[in-house]
Amino acid sequence: MFLAQFYVAQLSGTGKTVMAAPTSSAVNLESLRTAAQRRPIRGISAVLLPFTLSGTIDWDAFAAHVARTAAAGIVPAVNMDTGYVHLLDEATRRQVLTVARGAIGASRPGDLVAGACVVDSAGDRFDEAAYLALCEPILAAGATPVIFPSSGLNAGSEVDVVGRIERLAARLPAFIGFELSPLFVPSGRILSLQAWRDLLHIPNCHGAKHSSLSRRLEWQRLALRDRERPEFRVYTGNDLAIDMVRYGSDWLLGLSTAAPEAFAKRDAWWTAGDDRCDELDDALQALGDFAFRRPIPAYKHSLAQVLLLRGWIGCDEPCPGSPRRPDSDREILAAILDRIAAAMAAETSAAQYMLGT
């Protein structure tokens, strides 16, 4: 049983619809794996926003980590959940964009991604103006907006939801869609496969993040993408199954902020057909399994603990009021980091070892 199925089972009896049923469940996994062989992977890393002991943002550490991520060949994503976007006011979100652009340097197409997150409540109407206002500074910073879910956006029928996204698309040069399970936020929604197909065919939607924690649902989207719009990017948001890249997904993850250079090396080894990617992927997944255990929102504190262990930030305080992990986690995280480092330092692949080269 997939871990995602366990999570869904936990909600049984609540009366909530966790995810809509797809129109088709038949997926040829071998076909997906064959199509994905040696495919260059596009990685986008949601950058952690670090805080000081006094509860203020550590802007210098943030800028350094954005630059570090970009230098590894990974696209930084800011004002995402990993960056506590739901808790930031407008002025701080704009400052995040300014600092991130300054850290990366002159704008190049696709070199920065940022969340457009409208914070509303159940029953609120769709606020198109608010989304467009959030996208304005994102575009001014030379970044691509990720359209976050909101109660207003996801209310009503799937026709309503897709229609609202199309209205935003008509006002934007390009954007990334975002399916987020209500397991993460109450305003989240996973579309049926038919509705997702409509999203797939919005011309200036260049990709969509899929965060259902279900391999099955992501496989279905990959199969449909491969048939109908191969250039469209399905960004896995499944930090519990980072090997979805083997089936054709790209990725937009929070986990990667802990080790952007390791994700970059894993992806390069995968593209080169180097089997050293397997053990590195396993080590990174071990970190994901530990950091993203329940309560899931506390993963951000886990990642801060990792960045502190790596000497990249001065303390591991999360955003004030955010859930925390025990200090004892640091010993386990240090052991996982040692495992990642050992996998990265492997000098020969299994094939080279067997051949004695």
N, C-alpha and C positions, 0 to 999 in steps of 0.2 A: 504494500500500500504506500503510495506517495505520501510524504509529509503533508502536502497540501490537502490531501483527502482527510487526513487526521484533523487538520484545522477546521475544515468544513464540517466534519462530524461534530466538532465541539459546539457548533452553532445549531445543531438539530434541535427542533422543538421550540426555537425562538420565534418562529413565524416569519423570519427574514429570508428574502431571496438573496442567496449569496452570489450566485452567478447564473446567467441565463444559459439554457441548453443550446448547444450549437446545432446547426441544421444537419451536419454530417460528422461522424466520428471516425471514419475510415481514413487512416493515414499510413502511407508506405514509408516507414522509417528508414529503410535501406535506401530508398530514393533520395530522401532528405540528406542522409549522410554522404551519399555519392556526390550530390550536387555541391555539398559544402567542403569537399576535400580541397585542401590547399587554398581555400578562399581567404583573401585578405580580410581581416576582421577590423571593424571600426569600433573602438572603445571610447566611451564617454564616462568620466568619473565624476560623481557628485562629491564636491569638495566639502569636507567638514569645516564648519566655522568654529574656530577655537576661542575659548574664553579665558580670562584671567581669574585669579582667586577672588578678586573684588567684583566679579560678575560683568566686567566690560569685555568687549570684543578685542582680541589680540590681533590687531590689523597687520602687524609686521609678520607674524607667524602665518596668517592667512595668505598674504601676498606671496610669501616664500613657498607655501604649499601649492598655490595655483601655478606658480612658475615651475616648480618641481614636476607637477603633473604634466604640464605642456612639454617640458624638456624630455619626458619619458616617451613622448609621442602619443599621449592620451589627451583627448579633448576635455578640458575642465567644464563642469556644469556647476553653476552657482545658483543661490536662492532656490535650492531644492530642499527636500525633507532633511537630508543630511546637513544642510545649512540652516535648519530651524526656520525655514521661510514663513511658516504659519505664525511665528512669534515675532517677526520683525515688522517694524513700521515702515512706511513708504520711504522716509529719508534714509533709513539704514539699508534697505534694499538697493536704493540708488548708489549708496556708498560702496556696497558690495560689488556692484557692476563697475564702478569707477576704479576701485582697487584691483579687481580682476583684470580689467583691460590694461591697466598700467603694468601689471605683472607680466602679461603675455607680450605686450608690445603692439605694434601696428596691426590693424585688423586684416585678417585674411578670411576668405569664405569658409565658414564651418569651424572656425578655431575656438569658438566659445558658445556655450549653451546656457540658458537661464530660465528658471521657472516663472511662469505667469500664474500666480496663485491668488485667487479671490477667496477670501475667508468670509463665509456666510453661514447661515443657519438653516435647518430643515424648514421647508415651507417658503423660503425666500424665492423671489423671481429671478430668472436669469438676468445677470447684469452685464450686458454686452459692453457698455461703456466702460465699466470697471476693467474688464479684460483688455480692452484696447488701450486704456490708459496705462496699464501695467506693461503692455508690449512696447509702448513708445520708447521708454528709456532702454529697454532691452535691445531694440533695433538700433537706437542711437549709439549704443556701445558696440555695434557690429556683431551682436550675438543672435542666435536662433532661439525663439521662444518655445518652451514646452508648455502646452495648455493643460494646466492642472485641473483635476475634477473639482466641482463645487456642487452644493445642493441644487442651486438654480440650474446649472448646466445639465445635470443628470436627472432632473425631475421629469416625470411623464413617460411617454412612450419612447422607444428607440428612434422612431421617425423624428420625434421632437429633439432628441439629443443630437442626432446627426445633422438635423437642420440647423441647430444652433452652432455647431462646429463649422458648417458650411458658411454661415453668416460671418463668423470670425475669419475664415479662410479668404473670403472676398475682400477683406481689408488688410491682409498680411501678405508679404512677399513669399514667405515660407514659414513652416512651423513643424513641430513634432507633437503628435498626439500622445495621449496618456490614459491607458486603462489601468485603474487601480482598484483592487478588491476592497469591499467594505470591511474586510478583516483588518485593514490598516486605518481607514477613516470612514466615518458613517456616510460621507458624500460620495464614496467610491462606487464604481459600477463597472462590471465586466459585460461587454456587449455580446449579443449572439453573433455567430459567424456571419450571418447575412448582413447584419448591421455593420460589422467590422469590414465587410467587403465594400460597403458604401464609403467608409473612411479610407480604405485602401485606394479608392479611385478619385479622391480629391487631389487634383494635380499638384498643388503646392504643399500638400502634406508629404514630406519627404521620408517620414518614418513614424513609428509609434512605439512607445514603451509599453510593454505588457507585464503587469505585476499582479497576476492571479495566484502565483505560487503553484500553478498546475502545468506540468510538462505537457499533458494531453492538449489543453487549450492552446498552448503556444505552438505545439506541433501542427495543429489544425491551421493556424494562421500562417505558418511557414509554408505549408503545402499549397494553400490558396495563393499566397504571395508568389511562389515559384511558378504557378500556372498563369497568373494574370498580370503581375507587375513585378518582374524579377528585381528591378532596381530599387524597389521600396525596402526600407530597412525595418526589420522587426527587432527592437531593442529589448532584450530580456532584462527584466527587473527582478529576476528570481535569484536572490542571494543565496538560496538553498540549493540551486542547481546551475552553477556557473558554467557547467560544461554544455549548456544549450548551444554554445557556439559551434559544436560539432554537427549540429543539425541545420545550421544556416542562420542562426540569430547573430546579431551584433549585441552590444551590451551597453546599458546605462545603469550603473550600480553605485551604491553607497559603500559597499565593502571595499571596493578598489581604492578608496582614499587612504586605506591603511598601507597599501603597497603598490602604487601605480607602476613602478618599474618592474615588479614581478608579473603583473598582468600583461604588460607590454611584452615581456620576454616569453610568457606562455603563448601569447597570440603569434609572435614571430616564429616560435618553434612549431606551432600548429601549422602555419602556412607553409613552412619549409618541410613538413612531413617528418619532423624530428620527434621521436617518441619520448624525449625528456619532458615534453609538455605534459605528459600524463601524471607524473609524480608531482610536478609543480602545481598542476590543477588540483590534485588531491590535497596538497598542503594548504592551498588557498581556500579550498572548500572546508577544510577543518576549521579555519578561522571564521568562515561564514557561518558554519553550524553553531559555533560557540557564541559568536557575537550577536547572532540574530535569534537566539533562544528567547522564550517568553520571560518578561514582557518585551515584546519586539521593539517598542519605541526606545528602550534603554540601549539599543545597539549603538546609538551615537556616543554614549559614555564609553562603551567598549572600544570604539574606534579612537576616542580621545586617549584612552589608556594606552593603546598601541602607539599612537603618535608620540606620547610622552616617553614610552620605552625606547622609541627610536631616536629620541633627542630632537624631534622636529617641533615640539611645542613646549612651553615652560611649565604647564600644569594640565591636568586632565579634567578640569571642571567642565561640566556640561552647561548649556544655557540655563540660567536660573529658573528653577521650577520644573526642570526636566527630570525624568526618571534616571536613577543611578544604578550602577553595578557595585558589588562589594570590592573593596581593595584587594581581597584575596584573589580576584580574577587575574591580577597582573602576573602572578607566577605561571598560571596556565597559558596566558597570552604570550609570555616570554618563550615558553617551550614551543608554542606553535610558530613563533617568529624564527626560532632556530631551525625548525623543520623547513620552513619556506626558504631560508638562506641556504640550507644544505641542498635543496632541490635546485635552486638557481645556480649553485656552484658545481653541479654535476658536469664532469669534463667530457664524458662520452655517452652516447645514446646506447640503448640496449643492442641495437643492430650493429653498431661499431664494436661493442664489447664482444659480441659473438664472433665477429669477423677478425678480432684481434687487431683492429686498427685504432 
